[in-house]
């Protein structure tokens, strides 16, 4: 194997700048996507767990639809197809006047995709709260909304923190798919550095290290949060 | 809104089927290779040799921390370099998928092996079996039933992930649909059709996983 090492390339202009922009972009679209995912995902998860008939069918369809189509294709659908299906003025606005349409699309696609996965976890978390809790809440005279707000959701959220952590980690990894619609996030920037300099080893190592660092930070943070919010005596399973 | 013309799809079927063939073939190879590699890693991770277990854990956590696209790029760049000659994208992608899936399958297998009650391990050991014999003859047959639904679920995820070979221009189903979409200028029709196909196949896979899960519960 003949390969000319040059780690210095990572610290040269403009490559260092590309790397920094890529890291910033990955973090921005992941966090923005997560904000959408946690909001819509929680809403759908709650409606799914408590719903009957039509409501459960609608939330179930959302979950199935978004889980059974590859994220790459979902990005394409939001980016290329949706503007064509909307009324002409809206479609034109999306394509011409919206600043950075690829970034907005990536955030929306990531958010709605991850929302379906969050919904599954939230709904499973609510189902994992012992049935007696919901009965006791109703027997104490709490309304359905109150029962969810004061009794079921606080317990369910503690149950779903570990699986949600893993979804949160996954959104950073999935954000790399945004490169297919032209978002210059971390993976795209390192791929670009590799094609400009042929120093693929250095470029991809940089990306790998950053993704691992993100995973490490998130895991450490979430373990700390898990410990903070745990209710004494309730999580004595481990 | 201009009119849509889905008649472009019947003409494109042979080309799209070829793409689907590659997607399914890639899924099959990555599943088989991933399970085999995953089994080895899981056994290494549960072994009493500390450094072997640590190396296996490092492998799993390393691959699980990075996006699959980055892994595809890594191997697309590394494999020709290591072999000293250019090889097609297909070989780099196959290796990338097997290595990547090995990490995920090893977690499923490890959980399956650990779910078998300690008494089974102890009884096998007391009967004079070695560690590998215990896994092969006692633990694995019991664990398989538990692991089967998760393996199918992971297979569905993997099938969706094969669409990522788009980034190295391999003609899988996704890429074929995109080629037809752009050459025939029928973007809406092709992407909607591709979504329907993925949805149908993945729903079928999901139903199979659910059925295996139910069978498992009935068996106990």
Interface residues (C-beta under 8 A of the other chain):
Chain A: X1 X2 X3 X64 X65 X67 X68 X69 X70 X71 X72 X73 X76 X77 X80 X81 X84 X85 X87 X88 X169 X172 X173 X174 X175 X176 X177 X179 X180 X187 X190 X191 X194 X200 X201 X204 X207 X208 X211 X212 X214 X215
Chain B: X1 X2 X62 X64 X65 X66 X67 X68 X69 X70 X73 X74 X77 X78 X81 X82 X84 X156 X160 X161 X163 X164 X166 X167 X174 X178 X181 X187 X188 X191 X192 X194 X195 X198 X199 X202 X203 X206
